[in-house]
């Protein structure tokens, strides 16, 4: 396939006028067939990578059902999200084990939809005070042996684990996670600046939905946010659904951390792509009205988003973030954060040919190609 006439995303230059060729499942220097795709009036970008979301179209990753995970993967691909690392909740170990096993089986038997590149354990190693929509009954102290059991159940595909590092044993847990090939993300925490910085210096390299479920940045108490900024290898997630973070703060954070360190996530729930109503989530019920999801009976407690990552991309652009910076934060940066940037996240020769064409004006999807095949 040869994609001609479009403005093509480039990691260093932003958008450039050039052709993109595919040969089988990979991007190549020359087209592997005679197919030509006219991309005039389009931005040509890599398929999106979501490293933090829970579900969509009535399905939740934590349900650990093969059919549910397949429906999630199918919907995500339809939204231009080609690689997904869905997040589990704070649940008992047996349920987390089921999630991990289901993920491993799905990866072996992939039959369409976005590729499930791993799992994100957003819990149970969190703190009660900032548990948010997580179920406090199942919170657990940092436990490296438990994490190892879960990674074994997942056959090595746990990529991320969220941790509140103020808990005893956190530094040892971070080091153990690294040995298991798992990236540690600081979140759902009341950690001080010193505690958070110690965690980052020990190897944690990710901040779970920055600003949400953590103390605010204060001039005498910079907390997790200040510590994350000071350690260059840390990348920061932002939920850009227009509900969780004010547009001015999105702009401020991109300016503070720089385009190289920002990861846009959806944190989407099973209610994404569904009508308003009540839905189960992590052993609790949530209530959805329009673009806002809250814990039932607690309208002040946000419970994740009902916006896909592609919707978050459009929102971030509408907030005034340059399109190229937003695309990077939805593709290369998250791919890099979980170690799949050798095959995803850019349109360089040799990468997998997972490509999305967006209308230059309204960023609507014009075409999706997944590993060389039109969707």
Backbone torsions as a table, in degrees:
resi	resn	phi	psi	omega
1	UNK	NA	143.6	175.6
2	UNK	-126.7	120.6	179.8
3	UNK	-99.9	117.5	-171.7
4	UNK	-119.7	152.4	169.2
5	UNK	83.3	1.2	-176.2
6	UNK	-96.3	169.1	170.9
7	UNK	-93.7	113.4	-167.9
8	UNK	-100.9	132.7	178.8
9	UNK	-66.3	131.7	176.3
10	UNK	-130.1	132.4	-173.5
11	UNK	-59.7	-35.8	-176.0
12	UNK	-94.7	-35.0	-171.9
13	UNK	-103.7	-4.9	-177.6
14	UNK	89.3	-105.4	176.4
15	UNK	-122.4	134.9	-178.6
16	UNK	-131.8	154.8	177.3
17	UNK	-87.1	110.2	175.9
18	UNK	-163.1	167.3	176.6
19	UNK	-89.9	156.1	173.6
20	UNK	-122.5	127.3	-179.9
21	UNK	-112.4	145.2	174.6
22	UNK	-124.8	147.9	175.4
23	UNK	-134.6	104.7	-172.7
24	UNK	66.3	-129.3	-175.6
25	UNK	-88.3	-0.9	-172.0
26	UNK	-118.5	156.0	170.5
27	UNK	-78.6	135.9	-173.9
28	UNK	-138.4	177.2	177.8
29	UNK	-77.7	-27.4	-179.6
30	UNK	-134.1	153.8	-178.4
31	UNK	-71.4	141.1	178.9
32	UNK	-85.6	-4.0	177.1
33	UNK	-153.2	-170.9	-175.7
34	UNK	-94.4	5.0	-178.1
35	UNK	-68.8	132.6	176.9
36	UNK	-124.0	129.4	178.8
37	UNK	-114.7	118.5	-178.1
38	UNK	-81.4	118.2	-177.8
39	UNK	-112.9	22.2	178.0
40	UNK	-60.1	132.2	-178.2
41	UNK	82.5	10.5	-177.4
42	UNK	-122.9	152.8	165.4
43	UNK	-95.6	130.8	-178.9
44	UNK	-104.3	114.6	-173.5
45	UNK	-128.5	161.0	173.8
46	UNK	-66.3	156.6	171.3
47	UNK	-59.1	144.7	-176.0
48	UNK	-74.4	158.2	-179.1
49	UNK	-128.4	115.2	179.6
50	UNK	-108.5	115.9	-177.9
51	UNK	-101.6	6.3	180.0
52	UNK	-156.2	94.9	171.4
53	UNK	-158.5	159.3	-172.5
54	UNK	-108.6	-27.4	-177.8
55	UNK	172.1	-170.1	-178.6
56	UNK	-176.0	172.7	177.3
57	UNK	39.0	42.9	175.7
58	UNK	82.8	1.3	-177.3
59	UNK	-114.8	148.2	179.6
60	UNK	-127.4	133.9	178.6
61	UNK	-54.2	-36.2	-176.4
62	UNK	-71.0	-13.2	175.5
63	UNK	-68.3	-21.6	175.7
64	UNK	57.6	39.8	176.3
65	UNK	-106.9	134.9	179.8
66	UNK	-57.3	-43.9	-179.5
67	UNK	-64.4	-40.1	179.7
68	UNK	-63.5	-43.4	179.9
69	UNK	-65.5	-35.8	177.4
70	UNK	-65.9	-40.9	178.5
71	UNK	-64.1	-39.3	176.9
72	UNK	-60.8	-48.1	-178.8
73	UNK	-61.9	-39.9	179.9
74	UNK	-64.6	-45.2	-179.3
75	UNK	-64.9	-44.3	-178.1
76	UNK	-60.1	-42.7	178.9
77	UNK	-62.6	-37.6	179.0
78	UNK	-64.1	-19.6	178.8
79	UNK	-97.7	8.7	179.5
80	UNK	83.3	10.9	178.1
81	UNK	-97.7	107.8	-169.8
82	UNK	-98.0	-18.8	178.9
83	UNK	-132.5	128.8	-174.7
84	UNK	-130.8	142.2	175.7
85	UNK	-128.4	77.3	-172.9
86	UNK	-66.6	157.5	-172.9
87	UNK	-108.4	134.4	170.6
88	UNK	-86.2	174.3	-177.4
89	UNK	-110.4	-179.0	172.4
90	UNK	-76.5	106.7	-174.2
91	UNK	-141.9	166.6	175.0
92	UNK	-61.5	157.1	-175.8
93	UNK	-59.6	-35.6	-178.3
94	UNK	-65.1	-36.1	177.5
95	UNK	-72.2	-38.7	175.8
96	UNK	-63.2	-37.1	176.8
97	UNK	-62.3	-41.3	177.3
98	UNK	-62.3	-41.0	176.9
99	UNK	-59.1	-47.1	-178.1
100	UNK	-64.1	-42.4	179.8
101	UNK	-66.4	-40.8	178.5
102	UNK	-62.2	-39.7	178.6
103	UNK	-63.4	-45.3	-179.5
104	UNK	-61.4	-43.5	-179.9
105	UNK	-65.4	-43.7	-179.7
106	UNK	-60.2	-41.9	-179.0
107	UNK	-62.3	-35.3	179.6
108	UNK	-74.5	-29.5	-173.8
109	UNK	-115.0	34.0	-177.0
110	UNK	-53.1	124.6	-177.0
111	UNK	-131.7	45.0	177.6
112	UNK	112.7	166.9	-177.6
113	UNK	82.5	-179.6	177.0
114	UNK	-59.5	150.7	177.3
115	UNK	-78.3	126.6	173.4
116	UNK	-80.8	102.5	-173.5
117	UNK	-88.2	-7.1	179.6
118	UNK	168.7	-169.8	179.1
119	UNK	-130.4	148.0	176.7
120	UNK	-115.7	116.9	177.8
121	UNK	-88.5	92.6	177.2
122	UNK	-87.6	71.7	-171.9
123	UNK	121.3	157.6	18.9
124	UNK	-100.5	14.9	-169.2
125	UNK	-90.8	53.0	-173.3
126	UNK	-115.8	175.8	178.3
127	UNK	-104.1	149.4	-176.6
128	UNK	-62.9	-40.3	-173.6
129	UNK	-65.7	-26.4	-179.1
130	UNK	-123.0	33.9	-178.1
131	UNK	-69.5	-21.2	-179.8
132	UNK	59.6	-125.3	-179.0
133	UNK	-85.9	4.0	178.3
134	UNK	-75.6	153.9	-178.6
135	UNK	-85.9	111.2	-176.3
136	UNK	-62.6	-20.8	-179.1
137	UNK	-64.3	-22.0	-173.0
138	UNK	-113.9	12.1	176.1
139	UNK	-61.7	149.9	-173.4
140	UNK	-142.8	140.6	175.1
141	UNK	-64.5	153.5	176.9
142	UNK	-51.8	128.7	-171.8
143	UNK	-142.6	98.0	-176.8
144	UNK	-64.1	-35.1	179.3
145	UNK	-65.9	-40.3	176.9
146	UNK	-64.3	-42.6	179.0
147	UNK	-62.0	-39.3	178.7
148	UNK	-63.8	-40.5	178.2
149	UNK	-62.7	-40.9	-179.6
150	UNK	-68.0	-39.4	178.0
151	UNK	-65.8	-36.5	176.3
152	UNK	-65.2	-41.9	177.9
153	UNK	-62.5	-34.6	-179.4
154	UNK	-82.9	-2.2	-177.4
155	UNK	55.0	39.9	173.2
156	UNK	87.7	7.7	-173.9
157	UNK	-101.0	10.7	167.2
158	UNK	-73.3	121.8	-177.0
159	UNK	-104.8	-30.7	-175.5
160	UNK	-137.1	146.5	170.7
161	UNK	-138.9	132.6	178.1
162	UNK	-91.0	139.2	-174.2
163	UNK	-137.8	137.9	166.5
164	UNK	-91.7	105.3	-166.8
165	UNK	-79.4	0.1	177.0
166	UNK	-76.7	-7.0	-178.6
167	UNK	-80.0	146.4	178.0
168	UNK	-57.8	140.2	177.9
169	UNK	86.6	5.0	-174.6
170	UNK	-67.1	-39.8	-177.9
171	UNK	-64.4	-42.7	176.9
172	UNK	-63.3	-38.3	179.2
173	UNK	-63.2	-43.7	179.7
174	UNK	-60.3	-44.9	179.9
175	UNK	-65.2	-39.0	178.1
176	UNK	-66.2	-40.1	179.1
177	UNK	-61.3	-42.5	179.4
178	UNK	-60.5	-40.1	178.7
179	UNK	-65.9	-24.3	178.3
180	UNK	-89.1	1.0	-179.0
181	UNK	79.4	24.1	-176.6
182	UNK	-111.7	130.6	175.3
183	UNK	-82.3	139.0	-179.5
184	UNK	-103.0	131.0	179.0
185	UNK	-115.5	130.8	179.6
186	UNK	-85.4	126.6	-179.0
187	UNK	-174.4	172.2	-175.3
188	UNK	46.5	60.0	-165.3
189	UNK	-144.7	154.9	169.9
190	UNK	-114.1	23.4	-176.1
191	UNK	-58.7	141.7	173.2
192	UNK	-74.8	171.4	175.3
193	UNK	-55.8	-49.1	-176.6
194	UNK	-62.5	-42.0	-179.3
195	UNK	-67.1	-44.5	179.8
196	UNK	-64.6	-41.4	-179.0
197	UNK	-65.5	-37.4	177.1
198	UNK	-62.1	-39.4	178.6
199	UNK	-65.0	-43.8	179.6
200	UNK	-66.0	-39.9	179.8
201	UNK	-70.1	-22.0	176.6
202	UNK	-80.8	-11.2	176.5
203	UNK	133.4	-13.8	174.1
204	UNK	-59.7	136.5	-171.9
205	UNK	-134.1	21.9	-170.3
206	UNK	-150.3	147.4	174.1
207	UNK	-123.0	119.7	-176.4
208	UNK	-72.9	127.1	-176.9
209	UNK	23.6	76.8	-178.2
210	UNK	-46.4	138.9	-178.1
211	UNK	83.7	-38.6	-178.4
212	UNK	-84.1	134.4	178.5
213	UNK	61.6	40.9	173.7
214	UNK	-158.2	160.8	178.2
215	UNK	-62.9	150.9	179.0
216	UNK	-72.6	162.1	173.0
217	UNK	-73.4	119.5	179.2
218	UNK	-124.4	153.2	-171.6
219	UNK	-69.0	-22.6	174.4
220	UNK	-106.9	-6.5	-176.8
221	UNK	-142.4	80.1	-172.5
222	UNK	-70.0	-17.8	172.4
223	UNK	57.4	-154.3	-177.2
224	UNK	-61.7	-39.3	-175.4
225	UNK	-64.2	-47.5	178.1
226	UNK	-63.9	-39.5	179.4
227	UNK	-66.7	-41.7	179.5
228	UNK	-61.4	-41.3	-179.3
229	UNK	-64.7	-35.8	-174.0
230	UNK	-76.3	-17.5	-177.5
231	UNK	-105.7	108.2	-167.6
232	UNK	-59.9	-25.6	-176.4
233	UNK	-82.3	-2.2	-176.8
234	UNK	-86.2	130.5	172.7
235	UNK	-104.6	146.9	-174.7
236	UNK	-116.3	127.8	174.6
237	UNK	-79.9	145.6	169.8
238	UNK	-134.4	134.8	172.4
239	UNK	-89.2	106.9	-175.9
240	UNK	-101.6	55.5	-180.0
241	UNK	-95.9	-0.1	-177.9
242	UNK	83.9	-0.3	180.0
243	UNK	-113.7	-48.4	-172.7
244	UNK	-74.0	-34.4	-173.5
245	UNK	-133.0	131.0	177.1
246	UNK	-64.7	142.6	179.8
247	UNK	-53.6	-36.3	179.2
248	UNK	-64.2	-35.2	179.5
249	UNK	-73.5	-34.6	174.1
250	UNK	-60.3	-47.3	179.1
251	UNK	-62.2	-44.7	179.5
252	UNK	-58.7	-43.8	-174.5
253	UNK	-69.7	-39.0	174.4
254	UNK	-62.0	-39.1	177.8
255	UNK	-67.9	-35.7	-177.1
256	UNK	-73.7	-51.2	-175.5
257	UNK	-86.0	-26.9	-176.2
258	UNK	87.1	155.5	-175.7
259	UNK	-61.6	-24.7	-176.2
260	UNK	-72.5	-17.9	-171.3
261	UNK	-116.7	4.4	-176.9
262	UNK	-96.1	136.9	174.5
263	UNK	-124.7	117.9	173.7
264	UNK	-87.6	131.5	177.4
265	UNK	-123.5	162.7	175.8
266	UNK	-95.8	-34.1	-171.9
267	UNK	50.8	35.9	-173.3
268	UNK	-75.6	150.3	-177.6
269	UNK	-105.4	175.3	178.3
270	UNK	-60.6	-21.0	-179.4
271	UNK	-75.7	-9.6	177.3
272	UNK	-63.1	128.4	-176.6
273	UNK	80.5	11.4	-178.1
274	UNK	-122.7	164.2	178.4
275	UNK	-73.9	166.4	174.4
276	UNK	-56.6	151.8	178.3
277	UNK	154.8	-162.6	179.8
278	UNK	-108.8	138.8	-176.1
279	UNK	-140.4	146.5	175.2
280	UNK	-74.7	147.3	179.5
281	UNK	-157.8	109.9	176.0
282	UNK	59.6	36.9	179.4
283	UNK	84.3	4.5	177.6
284	UNK	-126.2	177.9	175.3
285	UNK	-112.5	141.7	174.7
286	UNK	-117.6	159.9	-179.7
287	UNK	-123.6	129.9	-176.5
288	UNK	-115.1	126.0	173.0
289	UNK	-130.3	110.5	-179.3
290	UNK	62.5	-121.2	-176.3
291	UNK	-98.2	14.6	-174.0
292	UNK	-122.9	129.7	177.6
293	UNK	-122.6	127.4	-178.7
294	UNK	-133.8	161.9	174.8
295	UNK	-66.1	131.9	-178.7
296	UNK	-57.9	126.5	-179.1
297	UNK	87.8	-7.7	179.6
298	UNK	-132.1	74.1	-173.4
299	UNK	-64.1	-10.9	179.1
300	UNK	-87.4	-10.2	-175.8
301	UNK	-103.4	106.4	177.7
302	UNK	-68.3	146.5	-174.8
303	UNK	-122.9	29.4	-174.3
304	UNK	105.0	-174.6	-175.5
305	UNK	-114.3	169.6	173.4
306	UNK	-123.7	34.0	-179.2
307	UNK	-121.7	133.0	177.1
308	UNK	-70.6	166.7	178.6
309	UNK	-62.5	-36.0	177.4
310	UNK	-64.3	-37.3	174.9
311	UNK	-63.9	-38.5	177.0
312	UNK	-66.1	-37.0	176.3
313	UNK	-58.1	-48.4	-179.5
314	UNK	-64.3	-38.5	178.6
315	UNK	-62.6	-46.0	-178.2
316	UNK	-60.7	-40.0	177.1
317	UNK	-63.8	-40.7	179.6
318	UNK	-65.6	-22.4	177.5
319	UNK	-78.5	-7.9	178.5
320	UNK	104.2	7.0	176.2
321	UNK	-77.8	133.3	178.7
322	UNK	-54.0	140.2	-175.3
323	UNK	-56.0	-43.7	-177.9
324	UNK	-62.5	-36.5	179.4
325	UNK	-69.2	-38.3	177.9
326	UNK	-66.4	-44.3	179.0
327	UNK	-59.8	-44.3	178.1
328	UNK	-58.2	-42.0	-177.6
329	UNK	-71.2	-13.9	178.4
330	UNK	-105.9	-2.4	-174.5
331	UNK	-132.7	-79.9	-173.3
332	UNK	-65.3	-46.5	-175.8
333	UNK	-61.4	-48.8	177.1
334	UNK	-65.0	-35.6	176.7
335	UNK	-61.2	-43.6	179.1
336	UNK	-63.8	-36.6	-174.5
337	UNK	-67.8	-20.3	178.1
338	UNK	-118.2	10.2	172.0
339	UNK	79.7	28.5	176.1
340	UNK	-115.8	15.5	-177.3
341	UNK	-71.3	-10.9	175.8
342	UNK	-72.0	-15.8	-178.9
343	UNK	-131.5	-7.2	-176.6
344	UNK	-142.1	164.4	171.7
345	UNK	101.3	-16.5	174.6
346	UNK	-139.9	174.2	178.9
347	UNK	-109.3	34.6	178.6
348	UNK	-76.7	151.6	176.4
349	UNK	-58.0	133.3	-179.4
350	UNK	99.7	-19.5	176.4
351	UNK	-77.1	163.2	176.2
352	UNK	-66.9	141.1	-175.1
353	UNK	-84.5	66.2	174.6
354	UNK	-106.4	109.4	-163.8
355	UNK	-137.2	142.7	176.2
356	UNK	-126.6	134.7	174.1
357	UNK	-103.0	123.8	-180.0
358	UNK	-115.5	140.3	173.1
359	UNK	-59.0	132.7	-176.6
360	UNK	-62.2	-29.8	-174.2
361	UNK	-85.3	-53.6	-174.1
362	UNK	-110.7	1.7	178.1
363	UNK	61.0	24.7	173.0
364	UNK	-73.8	152.6	-176.7
365	UNK	-77.1	126.9	177.2
366	UNK	-104.7	-28.6	178.0
367	UNK	-162.6	149.7	175.4
368	UNK	-130.4	130.3	176.4
369	UNK	-122.6	126.9	-178.8
370	UNK	-118.7	113.2	-178.7
371	UNK	50.3	46.3	174.3
372	UNK	88.3	-8.1	-177.8
373	UNK	-111.6	129.3	176.5
374	UNK	-62.3	138.2	178.0
375	UNK	-93.1	NA	NA
